[in-house]
């Protein structure tokens, strides 16, 4: 920008110099100029001496900034409220308590139970109870129980004393898997796999730790080795070679075991012979770990393959164990909703029974009550039925007057004389059983006109 371009006007001059240079080389034949040479000399191109205005760059349109828009507030309980009140719309019609003393009643609520001392049970109670259940964690322990330990787990000391003790002192719900009966196992030395479940809230981790110490102490007193709880074992074999054996002896297996939380033990060399194949030597390795470290077995085998400079296919092993976390979410969204709403149904049923008992006691002592909602509904139905009866009678008279079936004309607005007109009476008697107020309900008979 800011300069003029005279290059088009200098084309003729540049062509002239080029032709002169070619002619000075001493060639016998002179090259004729191009056809446009004379034209350009007579009519040189013009140059625009007016500087073109600067065209600003076109900016793409942008949406308005959302900086000044109000933030949409969302809470985890919003979807829970939609689910509950969508299934129970009539709960919104019940009167609710919205006044509080200091506005901090929610800090005093303990949703480990549905009923709260200072709050009536309503749909919001179910929502908060479901949210509390979804936050619970469940810790699972498994072990092999001897017949002596099984007898203790089935005894009243465990079912009626220890379980309520954990609930009251530690706020931990202790449950056991289904235990076999005494007749199902006959061997006195046989061990039966047993699972115990401890459900707790992560808000109180110290109480869960105290509950675990107490449970381990009780299991130790019953003769159980607590180091075998949640214990797993796995066995692999490496193809034998001098380099692999030498590298294994030089490796720091203790540090690797600590890193992956898996204990490795080298076993003596052995010989295996697969089906229809030649025998070969292998180096067996025994792995021992807890169930929460099951996912580390695959990473450990890859580490060994890299350190020994072998392929992973050279490590003979059964199917790798899957991840088995010992602590997981106690309730899913659907499971927590089912548990909370069933507790809500029990509360509503109890309240209904209390109201019925109070009414019966009051009636027995001479109290009088007004009509119930059912009685009021029956009165409204009877009133509508009488209105319909009068309308049907007038329609019958009007139809007879139009059809000319009646001998003497009668005023449509005149009252109906049921005793004088037997045809009207018989028509009403035939239509009466099919009205909505009867037990059979209304049938499709076409009304009173079919009897005219």
C-alpha positions as a Markdown table, in Angstrom:
| # | Residue | x | y | z |
|---|---|---|---|---|
| 1 | Unk | 0.0 | 0.0 | 0.0 |
| 2 | Unk | 1.1 | 3.6 | -0.6 |
| 3 | Unk | 3.0 | 2.9 | -3.9 |
| 4 | Unk | 2.1 | 3.1 | -7.6 |
| 5 | Unk | 2.6 | 0.1 | -9.9 |
| 6 | Unk | 4.1 | 1.1 | -13.3 |
| 7 | Unk | 5.0 | -2.4 | -14.4 |
| 8 | Unk | 2.3 | -2.6 | -17.1 |
| 9 | Unk | 3.7 | 0.6 | -18.8 |
| 10 | Unk | 7.3 | -0.8 | -18.9 |
| 11 | Unk | 6.4 | -4.0 | -20.8 |
| 12 | Unk | 7.1 | -2.4 | -24.2 |
| 13 | Unk | 10.5 | -1.1 | -23.0 |
| 14 | Unk | 11.5 | -4.5 | -21.6 |
| 15 | Unk | 10.5 | -6.2 | -24.8 |
| 16 | Unk | 12.6 | -3.6 | -26.9 |
| 17 | Unk | 15.7 | -4.3 | -24.8 |
| 18 | Unk | 15.2 | -8.0 | -25.1 |
| 19 | Unk | 15.0 | -7.8 | -28.9 |
| 20 | Unk | 18.1 | -5.6 | -29.1 |
| 21 | Unk | 20.1 | -8.1 | -27.0 |
| 22 | Unk | 19.1 | -11.0 | -29.3 |
| 23 | Unk | 20.0 | -9.0 | -32.4 |
| 24 | Unk | 23.5 | -8.1 | -31.0 |
| 25 | Unk | 24.5 | -11.7 | -30.8 |
| 26 | Unk | 25.5 | -11.7 | -34.5 |
| 27 | Unk | 22.8 | -14.0 | -35.8 |
| 28 | Unk | 22.2 | -13.9 | -39.5 |
| 29 | Unk | 18.4 | -14.1 | -39.3 |
| 30 | Unk | 16.7 | -11.5 | -37.3 |
| 31 | Unk | 13.7 | -12.6 | -35.2 |
| 32 | Unk | 10.5 | -10.7 | -35.8 |
| 33 | Unk | 8.8 | -9.0 | -32.9 |
| 34 | Unk | 5.7 | -10.6 | -31.4 |
| 35 | Unk | 2.3 | -9.5 | -32.7 |
| 36 | Unk | 1.4 | -7.5 | -29.7 |
| 37 | Unk | 4.7 | -5.4 | -29.7 |
| 38 | Unk | 3.5 | -2.7 | -32.0 |
| 39 | Unk | 0.0 | -2.5 | -30.4 |
| 40 | Unk | 1.5 | -2.1 | -26.9 |
| 41 | Unk | 3.8 | 0.7 | -28.2 |
| 42 | Unk | 1.0 | 2.6 | -29.7 |
| 43 | Unk | -1.6 | 2.0 | -26.9 |
| 44 | Unk | 0.3 | 1.6 | -23.6 |
| 45 | Unk | -1.8 | 0.3 | -20.6 |
| 46 | Unk | -3.2 | 3.0 | -18.3 |
| 47 | Unk | -2.3 | 3.2 | -14.6 |
| 48 | Unk | -4.9 | 4.0 | -12.0 |
| 49 | Unk | -3.4 | 6.9 | -10.0 |
| 50 | Unk | -6.2 | 6.9 | -7.4 |
| 51 | Unk | -5.3 | 4.9 | -4.3 |
| 52 | Unk | -8.1 | 2.3 | -3.5 |
| 53 | Unk | -9.7 | 2.7 | -0.1 |
| 54 | Unk | -8.8 | 0.2 | 2.6 |
| 55 | Unk | -11.4 | -2.4 | 2.9 |
| 56 | Unk | -11.8 | -3.5 | 6.5 |
| 57 | Unk | -11.9 | -7.2 | 7.2 |
| 58 | Unk | -15.3 | -8.8 | 7.6 |
| 59 | Unk | -15.8 | -10.1 | 11.1 |
| 60 | Unk | -17.9 | -13.2 | 11.5 |
| 61 | Unk | -21.0 | -12.8 | 13.6 |
| 62 | Unk | -20.8 | -14.1 | 17.1 |
| 63 | Unk | -23.4 | -15.1 | 19.5 |
| 64 | Unk | -24.2 | -12.9 | 22.5 |
| 65 | Unk | -22.0 | -13.5 | 25.5 |
| 66 | Unk | -23.6 | -15.6 | 28.3 |
| 67 | Unk | -21.7 | -13.8 | 30.9 |
| 68 | Unk | -24.6 | -11.8 | 32.1 |
| 69 | Unk | -27.2 | -14.5 | 31.8 |
| 70 | Unk | -28.4 | -16.0 | 35.1 |
| 71 | Unk | -26.8 | -19.3 | 36.0 |
| 72 | Unk | -29.1 | -22.3 | 35.8 |
| 73 | Unk | -29.1 | -24.0 | 39.2 |
| 74 | Unk | -29.2 | -27.7 | 39.2 |
| 75 | Unk | -29.1 | -30.1 | 42.1 |
| 76 | Unk | -28.9 | -33.9 | 42.2 |
| 77 | Unk | -32.3 | -34.1 | 43.9 |
| 78 | Unk | -34.1 | -32.5 | 41.0 |
| 79 | Unk | -34.3 | -35.6 | 38.9 |
| 80 | Unk | -35.3 | -37.7 | 42.0 |
| 81 | Unk | -38.2 | -35.3 | 42.6 |
| 82 | Unk | -39.3 | -35.6 | 39.0 |
| 83 | Unk | -39.3 | -39.4 | 39.3 |
| 84 | Unk | -41.2 | -39.6 | 42.6 |
| 85 | Unk | -43.9 | -36.9 | 41.9 |
| 86 | Unk | -44.3 | -38.3 | 38.4 |
| 87 | Unk | -45.3 | -41.7 | 39.9 |
| 88 | Unk | -47.3 | -40.1 | 42.8 |
| 89 | Unk | -48.9 | -36.9 | 41.5 |
| 90 | Unk | -51.5 | -36.7 | 44.3 |
| 91 | Unk | -48.8 | -36.2 | 46.8 |
| 92 | Unk | -48.5 | -32.6 | 45.6 |
| 93 | Unk | -52.1 | -32.1 | 46.6 |
| 94 | Unk | -51.4 | -32.8 | 50.3 |
| 95 | Unk | -50.8 | -29.9 | 52.7 |
| 96 | Unk | -47.2 | -29.4 | 53.5 |
| 97 | Unk | -45.3 | -27.7 | 56.3 |
| 98 | Unk | -43.1 | -24.9 | 54.9 |
| 99 | Unk | -42.4 | -22.8 | 58.1 |
| 100 | Unk | -39.4 | -23.4 | 60.2 |
| 101 | Unk | -38.0 | -21.9 | 63.4 |
| 102 | Unk | -34.6 | -20.9 | 62.3 |
| 103 | Unk | -34.3 | -22.2 | 58.8 |
| 104 | Unk | -31.7 | -24.7 | 59.7 |
| 105 | Unk | -33.9 | -27.8 | 60.3 |
| 106 | Unk | -32.2 | -29.6 | 57.4 |
| 107 | Unk | -29.0 | -29.6 | 59.4 |
| 108 | Unk | -30.7 | -31.6 | 62.2 |
| 109 | Unk | -32.2 | -34.2 | 60.0 |
| 110 | Unk | -30.8 | -37.7 | 60.0 |
| 111 | Unk | -32.0 | -39.5 | 56.8 |
| 112 | Unk | -30.8 | -42.9 | 58.0 |
| 113 | Unk | -34.5 | -43.2 | 58.7 |
| 114 | Unk | -37.5 | -41.8 | 56.8 |
| 115 | Unk | -39.5 | -40.4 | 59.8 |
| 116 | Unk | -38.0 | -37.2 | 61.3 |
| 117 | Unk | -39.1 | -35.8 | 64.7 |
| 118 | Unk | -39.8 | -32.2 | 63.5 |
| 119 | Unk | -41.0 | -32.9 | 59.9 |
| 120 | Unk | -44.0 | -34.6 | 58.5 |
| 121 | Unk | -43.4 | -37.4 | 56.1 |
| 122 | Unk | -44.1 | -36.3 | 52.5 |
| 123 | Unk | -42.6 | -36.6 | 49.0 |
| 124 | Unk | -39.5 | -34.5 | 49.9 |
| 125 | Unk | -38.7 | -37.0 | 52.7 |
| 126 | Unk | -38.6 | -39.8 | 50.1 |
| 127 | Unk | -36.3 | -37.8 | 47.9 |
| 128 | Unk | -33.9 | -37.0 | 50.7 |
| 129 | Unk | -34.0 | -40.6 | 51.9 |
| 130 | Unk | -33.3 | -41.9 | 48.4 |
| 131 | Unk | -30.3 | -39.5 | 48.0 |
| 132 | Unk | -28.9 | -40.7 | 51.4 |
| 133 | Unk | -29.3 | -44.3 | 50.4 |
| 134 | Unk | -27.5 | -43.7 | 47.1 |
| 135 | Unk | -24.5 | -42.3 | 49.0 |
| 136 | Unk | -24.0 | -45.4 | 51.1 |
| 137 | Unk | -21.0 | -47.7 | 50.6 |
| 138 | Unk | -20.9 | -51.4 | 51.1 |
| 139 | Unk | -17.7 | -53.3 | 52.1 |
| 140 | Unk | -17.7 | -57.0 | 51.4 |
| 141 | Unk | -15.4 | -59.5 | 53.1 |
| 142 | Unk | -15.3 | -63.2 | 52.3 |
| 143 | Unk | -13.6 | -66.1 | 54.0 |
| 144 | Unk | -13.8 | -69.9 | 54.5 |
| 145 | Unk | -15.8 | -70.6 | 57.7 |
| 146 | Unk | -15.4 | -73.7 | 59.8 |
| 147 | Unk | -18.4 | -75.5 | 61.2 |
| 148 | Unk | -17.7 | -73.8 | 64.6 |
| 149 | Unk | -17.8 | -70.4 | 63.0 |
| 150 | Unk | -21.0 | -71.2 | 61.1 |
| 151 | Unk | -22.7 | -72.2 | 64.3 |
| 152 | Unk | -21.8 | -68.8 | 65.8 |
| 153 | Unk | -23.0 | -66.9 | 62.7 |
| 154 | Unk | -26.4 | -68.7 | 63.0 |
| 155 | Unk | -26.7 | -68.2 | 66.7 |
| 156 | Unk | -28.8 | -65.7 | 68.5 |
| 157 | Unk | -25.7 | -64.0 | 69.9 |
| 158 | Unk | -24.8 | -62.9 | 66.4 |
| 159 | Unk | -28.2 | -62.4 | 64.9 |
| 160 | Unk | -30.0 | -60.7 | 67.8 |
| 161 | Unk | -27.1 | -59.1 | 69.8 |
| 162 | Unk | -24.1 | -58.3 | 67.5 |
| 163 | Unk | -26.1 | -57.0 | 64.5 |
| 164 | Unk | -28.1 | -54.4 | 66.5 |
| 165 | Unk | -24.9 | -53.5 | 68.4 |
| 166 | Unk | -23.2 | -52.5 | 65.1 |
| 167 | Unk | -26.3 | -50.6 | 64.1 |
| 168 | Unk | -26.5 | -48.5 | 67.3 |
| 169 | Unk | -22.9 | -47.9 | 68.2 |
| 170 | Unk | -21.2 | -47.7 | 64.7 |
| 171 | Unk | -24.1 | -46.8 | 62.4 |
| 172 | Unk | -23.0 | -49.8 | 60.3 |
| 173 | Unk | -25.5 | -52.3 | 58.9 |
| 174 | Unk | -23.9 | -55.8 | 59.2 |
| 175 | Unk | -25.4 | -58.6 | 57.1 |
| 176 | Unk | -24.3 | -62.1 | 56.2 |
| 177 | Unk | -24.9 | -64.2 | 53.1 |
| 178 | Unk | -27.2 | -67.1 | 53.1 |
| 179 | Unk | -25.7 | -69.7 | 55.5 |
| 180 | Unk | -26.1 | -73.4 | 54.9 |
| 181 | Unk | -28.0 | -75.4 | 57.5 |
| 182 | Unk | -26.3 | -77.9 | 59.8 |
| 183 | Unk | -27.7 | -80.9 | 57.7 |
| 184 | Unk | -26.1 | -79.6 | 54.5 |
| 185 | Unk | -22.5 | -80.2 | 55.6 |
| 186 | Unk | -21.4 | -83.5 | 57.3 |
| 187 | Unk | -17.7 | -83.2 | 57.3 |
| 188 | Unk | -16.4 | -81.7 | 60.5 |
| 189 | Unk | -13.3 | -80.3 | 58.9 |
| 190 | Unk | -15.0 | -78.9 | 55.8 |
| 191 | Unk | -14.9 | -75.1 | 55.2 |
| 192 | Unk | -17.8 | -73.2 | 53.7 |
| 193 | Unk | -17.4 | -69.8 | 51.9 |
| 194 | Unk | -19.2 | -67.0 | 53.7 |
| 195 | Unk | -19.6 | -63.4 | 52.8 |
| 196 | Unk | -20.3 | -60.5 | 55.3 |
| 197 | Unk | -21.5 | -57.1 | 54.2 |
| 198 | Unk | -20.9 | -53.9 | 56.1 |
| 199 | Unk | -23.0 | -50.9 | 54.8 |
| 200 | Unk | -22.0 | -47.5 | 56.0 |
| 201 | Unk | -22.0 | -43.9 | 55.1 |
| 202 | Unk | -18.7 | -42.3 | 54.0 |
| 203 | Unk | -19.5 | -39.3 | 56.2 |
| 204 | Unk | -18.5 | -41.4 | 59.2 |
| 205 | Unk | -15.3 | -43.3 | 58.1 |
| 206 | Unk | -13.9 | -43.5 | 61.7 |
| 207 | Unk | -17.0 | -45.5 | 62.8 |
| 208 | Unk | -16.5 | -47.9 | 60.0 |
| 209 | Unk | -12.9 | -48.5 | 61.0 |
| 210 | Unk | -13.9 | -49.2 | 64.6 |
| 211 | Unk | -16.6 | -51.6 | 63.4 |
| 212 | Unk | -14.0 | -53.5 | 61.3 |
| 213 | Unk | -11.7 | -53.8 | 64.3 |
| 214 | Unk | -14.5 | -55.1 | 66.4 |
| 215 | Unk | -15.5 | -57.6 | 63.7 |
| 216 | Unk | -12.0 | -58.9 | 63.2 |
| 217 | Unk | -11.6 | -59.3 | 67.0 |
| 218 | Unk | -14.8 | -61.4 | 67.1 |
| 219 | Unk | -13.8 | -63.6 | 64.1 |
| 220 | Unk | -10.3 | -64.1 | 65.7 |
| 221 | Unk | -12.0 | -65.3 | 68.9 |
| 222 | Unk | -14.0 | -67.8 | 66.8 |
| 223 | Unk | -10.7 | -69.3 | 65.4 |
| 224 | Unk | -10.5 | -67.5 | 62.1 |
| 225 | Unk | -7.2 | -66.4 | 60.7 |
| 226 | Unk | -8.0 | -62.8 | 59.6 |
| 227 | Unk | -5.1 | -62.7 | 57.1 |
| 228 | Unk | -7.2 | -65.1 | 54.9 |
| 229 | Unk | -10.0 | -62.6 | 54.6 |
| 230 | Unk | -10.5 | -61.5 | 50.9 |
| 231 | Unk | -7.4 | -63.4 | 50.0 |
| 232 | Unk | -6.8 | -64.6 | 46.4 |
| 233 | Unk | -4.2 | -66.8 | 44.8 |
| 234 | Unk | -3.1 | -67.2 | 41.2 |
| 235 | Unk | -0.4 | -69.3 | 39.5 |
| 236 | Unk | 1.6 | -68.7 | 36.3 |
| 237 | Unk | 4.5 | -70.4 | 34.7 |
| 238 | Unk | 7.4 | -69.1 | 32.6 |
| 239 | Unk | 9.1 | -71.0 | 29.8 |
| 240 | Unk | 12.5 | -72.1 | 31.2 |
| 241 | Unk | 15.7 | -70.8 | 29.8 |
| 242 | Unk | 19.0 | -69.9 | 31.4 |
| 243 | Unk | 18.7 | -66.2 | 30.7 |
| 244 | Unk | 15.2 | -66.1 | 32.2 |
| 245 | Unk | 16.3 | -68.0 | 35.3 |
| 246 | Unk | 19.3 | -65.8 | 35.8 |
| 247 | Unk | 17.3 | -62.6 | 35.4 |
| 248 | Unk | 14.7 | -63.7 | 37.9 |
| 249 | Unk | 17.3 | -64.4 | 40.5 |
| 250 | Unk | 18.8 | -60.9 | 40.0 |
| 251 | Unk | 15.5 | -59.1 | 40.1 |
| 252 | Unk | 14.2 | -57.4 | 43.2 |
| 253 | Unk | 10.9 | -59.3 | 43.5 |
| 254 | Unk | 10.1 | -57.8 | 46.9 |
| 255 | Unk | 10.0 | -54.2 | 45.5 |
| 256 | Unk | 7.9 | -55.3 | 42.5 |
| 257 | Unk | 5.5 | -57.1 | 44.8 |
| 258 | Unk | 5.2 | -54.1 | 47.0 |
| 259 | Unk | 4.5 | -51.8 | 44.0 |
| 260 | Unk | 1.6 | -54.0 | 42.7 |
| 261 | Unk | 0.4 | -55.1 | 46.1 |
| 262 | Unk | 0.9 | -58.8 | 45.0 |
| 263 | Unk | 3.2 | -61.3 | 46.7 |
| 264 | Unk | 5.3 | -63.4 | 44.3 |
| 265 | Unk | 6.8 | -66.7 | 45.3 |
| 266 | Unk | 9.2 | -68.6 | 43.0 |
| 267 | Unk | 8.6 | -72.4 | 43.0 |
| 268 | Unk | 11.0 | -75.2 | 41.9 |
| 269 | Unk | 11.4 | -75.9 | 38.3 |
| 270 | Unk | 9.0 | -78.4 | 36.9 |
| 271 | Unk | 8.2 | -80.2 | 33.7 |
| 272 | Unk | 4.9 | -80.2 | 32.0 |
| 273 | Unk | 3.6 | -82.1 | 28.9 |
| 274 | Unk | 0.6 | -80.7 | 27.1 |
| 275 | Unk | -1.7 | -83.0 | 25.3 |
| 276 | Unk | -0.1 | -84.5 | 22.2 |
| 277 | Unk | 3.0 | -82.3 | 22.5 |
| 278 | Unk | 6.5 | -82.7 | 23.7 |
| 279 | Unk | 7.3 | -81.9 | 27.3 |
| 280 | Unk | 9.2 | -78.8 | 28.4 |
| 281 | Unk | 10.4 | -77.2 | 31.5 |
| 282 | Unk | 8.8 | -74.2 | 33.2 |
| 283 | Unk | 9.4 | -71.9 | 36.1 |
| 284 | Unk | 6.2 | -71.7 | 38.2 |
| 285 | Unk | 5.4 | -68.5 | 40.1 |
| 286 | Unk | 2.7 | -68.3 | 42.8 |
| 287 | Unk | 0.9 | -65.0 | 43.2 |
| 288 | Unk | -1.0 | -64.1 | 46.4 |
| 289 | Unk | -3.0 | -60.9 | 46.7 |
| 290 | Unk | -6.2 | -59.3 | 48.2 |
| 291 | Unk | -9.3 | -59.0 | 46.1 |
| 292 | Unk | -9.0 | -55.3 | 45.6 |
| 293 | Unk | -5.7 | -55.9 | 43.8 |
| 294 | Unk | -7.1 | -58.3 | 41.2 |
| 295 | Unk | -6.8 | -55.7 | 38.5 |
| 296 | Unk | -3.0 | -55.4 | 39.1 |
| 297 | Unk | -2.3 | -59.0 | 38.0 |
| 298 | Unk | -2.3 | -58.2 | 34.3 |
| 299 | Unk | 0.0 | -55.2 | 34.8 |
| 300 | Unk | 2.4 | -57.3 | 36.9 |
| 301 | Unk | 2.6 | -60.0 | 34.1 |
| 302 | Unk | 3.3 | -57.3 | 31.5 |
| 303 | Unk | 6.0 | -55.9 | 33.8 |
| 304 | Unk | 7.7 | -59.3 | 34.1 |
| 305 | Unk | 7.5 | -59.9 | 30.3 |
| 306 | Unk | 9.3 | -56.5 | 29.7 |
| 307 | Unk | 11.9 | -57.1 | 32.4 |
| 308 | Unk | 12.7 | -60.7 | 31.2 |
| 309 | Unk | 12.6 | -59.6 | 27.5 |
| 310 | Unk | 10.1 | -62.3 | 26.6 |
| 311 | Unk | 6.7 | -62.2 | 25.0 |
| 312 | Unk | 3.5 | -62.3 | 27.0 |
| 313 | Unk | 2.5 | -65.5 | 25.2 |
| 314 | Unk | 5.5 | -67.2 | 26.9 |
| 315 | Unk | 3.8 | -66.7 | 30.3 |
| 316 | Unk | 1.5 | -69.6 | 30.8 |
| 317 | Unk | -1.5 | -68.8 | 32.9 |
| 318 | Unk | -5.3 | -69.5 | 33.1 |
| 319 | Unk | -7.8 | -66.8 | 32.5 |
| 320 | Unk | -6.7 | -63.6 | 34.2 |
| 321 | Unk | -8.8 | -62.6 | 37.2 |
| 322 | Unk | -11.3 | -59.7 | 36.8 |
| 323 | Unk | -11.4 | -56.6 | 39.0 |
| 324 | Unk | -13.1 | -57.4 | 42.4 |
| 325 | Unk | -13.4 | -54.2 | 44.4 |
| 326 | Unk | -14.2 | -54.9 | 48.1 |
| 327 | Unk | -16.0 | -51.5 | 48.5 |
| 328 | Unk | -18.7 | -50.4 | 46.1 |
| 329 | Unk | -21.9 | -48.4 | 46.0 |
| 330 | Unk | -24.6 | -50.1 | 48.2 |
| 331 | Unk | -27.7 | -49.0 | 46.3 |
| 332 | Unk | -28.3 | -48.1 | 42.7 |
| 333 | Unk | -30.7 | -45.3 | 41.8 |
| 334 | Unk | -33.5 | -47.7 | 41.2 |
| 335 | Unk | -32.7 | -49.8 | 44.3 |
| 336 | Unk | -32.7 | -46.8 | 46.6 |
| 337 | Unk | -35.9 | -45.5 | 45.1 |
| 338 | Unk | -37.7 | -48.9 | 45.7 |
| 339 | Unk | -36.5 | -49.0 | 49.3 |
| 340 | Unk | -37.4 | -45.4 | 50.1 |
| 341 | Unk | -40.9 | -45.6 | 48.5 |
| 342 | Unk | -41.7 | -48.9 | 50.3 |
| 343 | Unk | -40.8 | -47.3 | 53.6 |
| 344 | Unk | -43.0 | -44.4 | 52.6 |
| 345 | Unk | -45.9 | -46.7 | 51.9 |
| 346 | Unk | -45.5 | -48.3 | 55.3 |
| 347 | Unk | -45.7 | -44.9 | 57.0 |
| 348 | Unk | -48.9 | -44.0 | 55.0 |
| 349 | Unk | -50.5 | -47.3 | 55.8 |
| 350 | Unk | -49.7 | -46.8 | 59.5 |
| 351 | Unk | -51.2 | -43.3 | 59.5 |
| 352 | Unk | -54.4 | -44.7 | 57.8 |
| 353 | Unk | -54.8 | -47.3 | 60.4 |
| 354 | Unk | -54.3 | -44.8 | 63.2 |
| 355 | Unk | -57.0 | -42.6 | 61.7 |
| 356 | Unk | -59.5 | -45.5 | 61.4 |
| 357 | Unk | -58.9 | -46.6 | 65.0 |
| 358 | Unk | -59.3 | -43.0 | 66.2 |
| 359 | Unk | -62.6 | -42.7 | 64.3 |
| 360 | Unk | -63.9 | -46.0 | 65.7 |
| 361 | Unk | -63.0 | -45.1 | 69.2 |
| 362 | Unk | -64.7 | -41.7 | 68.8 |
| 363 | Unk | -67.9 | -43.3 | 67.4 |
| 364 | Unk | -68.0 | -45.7 | 70.3 |
| 365 | Unk | -67.9 | -42.9 | 72.8 |
| 366 | Unk | -70.8 | -41.1 | 71.1 |
| 367 | Unk | -69.0 | -38.7 | 68.7 |
| 368 | Unk | -70.8 | -37.7 | 65.4 |
| 369 | Unk | -69.0 | -37.0 | 62.2 |
| 370 | Unk | -70.2 | -35.3 | 59.0 |
| 371 | Unk | -70.6 | -37.1 | 55.7 |
| 372 | Unk | -67.4 | -38.7 | 54.4 |
| 373 | Unk | -66.0 | -38.0 | 50.9 |
| 374 | Unk | -67.7 | -41.2 | 49.7 |
| 375 | Unk | -71.1 | -40.0 | 51.0 |
| 376 | Unk | -70.7 | -36.6 | 49.4 |
| 377 | Unk | -69.8 | -38.4 | 46.1 |
| 378 | Unk | -73.0 | -40.6 | 46.3 |
| 379 | Unk | -75.1 | -37.5 | 47.0 |
| 380 | Unk | -73.7 | -35.8 | 43.9 |
| 381 | Unk | -74.3 | -38.9 | 41.8 |
| 382 | Unk | -78.0 | -39.1 | 43.0 |
| 383 | Unk | -78.5 | -35.4 | 42.2 |
| 384 | Unk | -77.2 | -35.9 | 38.7 |
| 385 | Unk | -79.3 | -39.0 | 38.2 |
| 386 | Unk | -82.5 | -37.1 | 39.1 |
| 387 | Unk | -81.6 | -34.3 | 36.7 |
| 388 | Unk | -81.0 | -36.8 | 34.0 |
| 389 | Unk | -84.4 | -38.5 | 34.7 |
| 390 | Unk | -86.3 | -35.3 | 34.3 |
| 391 | Unk | -84.4 | -34.5 | 31.1 |
| 392 | Unk | -85.2 | -38.0 | 29.7 |
| 393 | Unk | -88.9 | -37.5 | 30.5 |
| 394 | Unk | -89.0 | -34.2 | 28.6 |
| 395 | Unk | -87.2 | -35.7 | 25.6 |
| 396 | Unk | -89.7 | -38.6 | 25.4 |
| 397 | Unk | -92.7 | -36.1 | 25.4 |
| 398 | Unk | -91.1 | -33.9 | 22.8 |
| 399 | Unk | -90.4 | -36.9 | 20.6 |
| 400 | Unk | -94.0 | -38.1 | 20.8 |
| 401 | Unk | -95.3 | -34.7 | 19.9 |
| 402 | Unk | -93.1 | -34.5 | 16.9 |
| 403 | Unk | -93.9 | -38.0 | 15.7 |
| 404 | Unk | -97.7 | -37.6 | 16.2 |
| 405 | Unk | -98.0 | -40.9 | 18.1 |
| 406 | Unk | -99.8 | -39.2 | 21.0 |
| 407 | Unk | -103.5 | -38.4 | 20.5 |
| 408 | Unk | -103.7 | -35.1 | 22.4 |
| 409 | Unk | -100.9 | -32.5 | 22.2 |
| 410 | Unk | -99.2 | -31.7 | 25.4 |
| 411 | Unk | -97.1 | -28.7 | 26.3 |
| 412 | Unk | -93.4 | -29.6 | 26.4 |
| 413 | Unk | -92.9 | -27.5 | 29.5 |
| 414 | Unk | -95.8 | -29.0 | 31.4 |
| 415 | Unk | -95.0 | -31.4 | 34.2 |
| 416 | Unk | -95.0 | -35.0 | 33.4 |
| 417 | Unk | -97.9 | -37.0 | 34.8 |
| 418 | Unk | -96.5 | -40.5 | 35.4 |
| 419 | Unk | -99.8 | -42.0 | 36.4 |
| 420 | Unk | -101.6 | -40.8 | 33.3 |
| 421 | Unk | -99.0 | -41.8 | 30.7 |
| 422 | Unk | -98.2 | -45.5 | 31.1 |
| 423 | Unk | -95.9 | -45.5 | 28.0 |
| 424 | Unk | -93.6 | -42.9 | 29.6 |
| 425 | Unk | -93.5 | -44.9 | 32.8 |
| 426 | Unk | -92.6 | -48.2 | 31.0 |
| 427 | Unk | -89.9 | -46.4 | 29.0 |
| 428 | Unk | -88.4 | -45.0 | 32.1 |
| 429 | Unk | -88.5 | -48.3 | 33.9 |
| 430 | Unk | -86.7 | -50.0 | 31.0 |
| 431 | Unk | -84.0 | -47.2 | 30.8 |
| 432 | Unk | -83.5 | -46.9 | 34.6 |
| 433 | Unk | -81.3 | -50.0 | 35.1 |
| 434 | Unk | -78.8 | -48.7 | 32.5 |
| 435 | Unk | -78.0 | -45.3 | 34.1 |
| 436 | Unk | -74.6 | -44.6 | 35.6 |
| 437 | Unk | -75.9 | -44.6 | 39.1 |
| 438 | Unk | -76.8 | -48.3 | 39.0 |
| 439 | Unk | -74.5 | -51.1 | 39.9 |
| 440 | Unk | -74.2 | -52.4 | 36.3 |
| 441 | Unk | -73.3 | -49.0 | 34.9 |
| 442 | Unk | -74.4 | -47.5 | 31.7 |
| 443 | Unk | -75.0 | -49.8 | 28.7 |
| 444 | Unk | -75.1 | -48.8 | 25.0 |
| 445 | Unk | -78.9 | -48.9 | 24.4 |
| 446 | Unk | -79.4 | -45.6 | 22.6 |
| 447 | Unk | -81.3 | -43.7 | 25.4 |
| 448 | Unk | -85.0 | -43.3 | 25.7 |
| 449 | Unk | -85.7 | -42.8 | 21.9 |
| 450 | Unk | -85.5 | -46.6 | 21.2 |
| 451 | Unk | -88.6 | -47.2 | 23.4 |
| 452 | Unk | -90.9 | -44.6 | 21.6 |
